[in-house]
Amino acid sequence: MARVFFGSALRRVTGGVEEVEVEAATVRSLIAEMDRRFPGLGERLASGGVAVAIDGEIMTDALYEPVPADAEVHFLPAMGGG
Amino acid sequence: MTTTAGAKITVDPDPGYKWVGTRPVRHDGLDKVTGRARFGADLSLPGMLIGAVLRSPHAHARIRSIDTSAAEAMEEVKAVVTGADFPMLESEEGAGGEEAVDFRDLCRNVMARDKVLYEGHALAAVAAVTRRAALAALEAIEVDYEVLPHVVDVEEAMAPDAPVLHEDMFTAGVDPAPEAPSNIASRCVYERGDVEKGFAEADVVVEREFTTRPVHQGYIEPHAVVADTGEDGRSVIWCSSQGHFMVRTFTAKLLGWSPSQIKVIPAEIGGGFGGKTTVYVEPVAALLSRKAGRPVKIVMTRGEVFKGTGPTSGSKMRVKLGARRDGKLVAAEAWLAYQAGAFKGSPVQMGVMCMFAPYDIPNFFLEGFDVVNNMPKTAAYRAPGAPIGAFASETVLDEIAEELGIDPLEIRLINAVEEGMTAVYGPRYRRIGFRETVEALQGTPHYSAPLGSNQGRGVASGFWFNFGSNSSATVHINEDGGASVMTGSPDIGGSRASMALMAAEELGIDVYRITPIVADTESVGFTDMTGGSRVTHATGMAVIEACRKVVADLRARAAMMWDVDLDQVEWVDGRAQHVDGDRAPLTTEELSSASAKTGGPITASASLNARGAGAAFSTQMCDVEVDPQTGAVTILRYTTAQDAGRAIHPSYVEGQMQGGVVQGIGWGLNEEYIFDPDGVMENPGFLDYRMPVASDLPMIDTVIVEVPNPGHPYGVRGVGEVGIVPPMAAIANAVYDATGCRLGELPMSPPKVLAAIEANGD
């Protein structure tokens, strides 16, 4: 089961839940499952303003990325540099 | 371990590369030193008009009316545009150089509509046959302004009674949602553990306030564009930018055109540092050209660059840090408010995420506010947001170390993050080299060199994420066996050389037989901007992948010519070799010259969304001398150690490290936007906006640390940004060491330092 962690901003949607376990093959199915558990969260996570970190690797446009069974998943703001 | 300046510390065994890690003369060097390189302002076309932009004299005003009729009636004026000529865009976010870009805001920044939000805000533009005629036309435009109260200071902008810039902006990220609009665009929080309990466990707690001013990226080349929009609606744009695909996308969005209508040809770029990751005059020139039916050129003046393009934020910060007697950090608290300029989108969130990223702290509460104010919309600047936060956090950490009597480098080692630890911003670190940068400085002679009177030494560290994203490359084998390597990444830091080196390593041919080319938007696949320290990593991966396809093809051609199976052919030192060694090897030249008979030209492309970017850390040490009579600070000696993963071209890695430090020195000692009481910038030129020049500086000594990034075939980490994160704190800590005065306000210009010295003596 992958462990999904929610930062302060997303905890406002999860009702304060900081961490959940989920079985998902891809980021897309993980987001769908999150939306089922926390209605409205899916839209937030799938927006262009959100990046995902899987086992420490931060990725944008990661909807179809595989999620390893024991992965740690974080959602972060989409970032850019100079 | 003793480390000499200019050294390279490689953690893993030598991989034995032939080209990677060498220092060839850059391929574009001759053009640049002989003046043959073509920058944005160099192009002229037949029938070309000169464009000029009317800018607001007020910091905040409602536009009651704009009358352009007199300008349009002038014989030499061929086109006039105002905000009314741009489509009315809905709020829509897209990827940008700093945070997500709202195209409605970007459109209104490029050309004001209804209100002007800062002095210098564009509100009309003309195209005329000469610059003189264009300027006369600007004077003929009549604007009826209703001047409004303005606000520049970030705390004043947050006040409940502050003049509100956007009536439809309500603070995001707070519960309950506010009922009234304000200048606070958003609030972000990063937290862990129990902060109160953490501070209760601390033996020493330091709490300080900090103020920084807006500073400009200060690229030497002003924004410049030539646009030629034909009767068929197709537009060709030549410009200097950090991403010509970005110019295409943003221009199309702002004008309601299709990206396929627009071709952007990249000019050489005379510096960007993040400031050229957005558009200003490009859509304006394209629109003027469409109206006039002739090419239009716009070149900003230096004053326009300062007043009309993004600086980075000024800020107000409060930081509290607690540690046990043994030096272990146990709690941190921070409150950061960054100026965003006229539209939301300061880099405060990244400042919050980065400020304690080098350290393992069990309890923290870090809060950031993105605040709009009446100054130019901020743009990305090298590691956006991180240097500001690090100025505060690294200064407070220095004070903690002093209180505890622990060496400032040692306290960083005590708390250093390592692989597998959880970053302040959430995920665990993959392989990183922070500790190695600290140890590298401990090994330098600089660390133990004696200091004289009025002299001091300071250290500081910094973190930056580094990014991957989309890149494309195409590799052609030429008839002579050389190769052309085309990418879509503007070369702002020597990337042509690093692309050529990686191609040489993969193909096995001499680096000078590689021609690296920055290709236009119709000649290579989509490529994201040159920013986020991503090009050597991401575009490099595309080059490597394309080269590997080419090598596979070359082997297949050799197999065909020898009439053997593919697995009988290997690629060694740029030649196809039969595994049994019973045939004369075939060179790229021989294979290329026979290509018509074996399937046609040899070429391959690769496009990818690069994953695996490796985080960057830098630790720096600075010696200063402070003149007690004037407060002037002189940088005596500076050493910077940075984890580059693998330095593809060490000279350009060193150049990036040195460049970041020098910009940080300017930010720390002299640079600032100065506004008069009306919100008008008082120092929009290099005489009054004081950037350091070579004669102000010592040699910036470098130590390249190589802890390879497992996410890149050669171990590359981006190097362009993290170097600017530590300097302001390193200098402030050195000034303290020299004077006994803790300065919490940037820039540490002579009057401020002198005032602190005098106050300290009272």
Interface residues (C-beta under 8 A of the other chain):
Chain A: F5 G7 S8 A9 R12 S47 G48 G49 A53 D55 G56 E57 I58 M59 T60 D61 E72 H74 L76 P77 A78 M79 G80 G81 G82
Chain B: E93 G94 A95 G96 G97 E98 E99 A100 G173 D175 C188 V189 Y190 E191 Q217 G272 F273 G274 G275 T277 Q349 M350 M353 A380 Y381 R382 A383 P384 Y425 G426 P427 R428 Y429 R430 W464 F465 N466 F467 G468 S469 M529 G531 G532 S533 R534 N609 R611 G612 A613 G711 G718 G720 E721
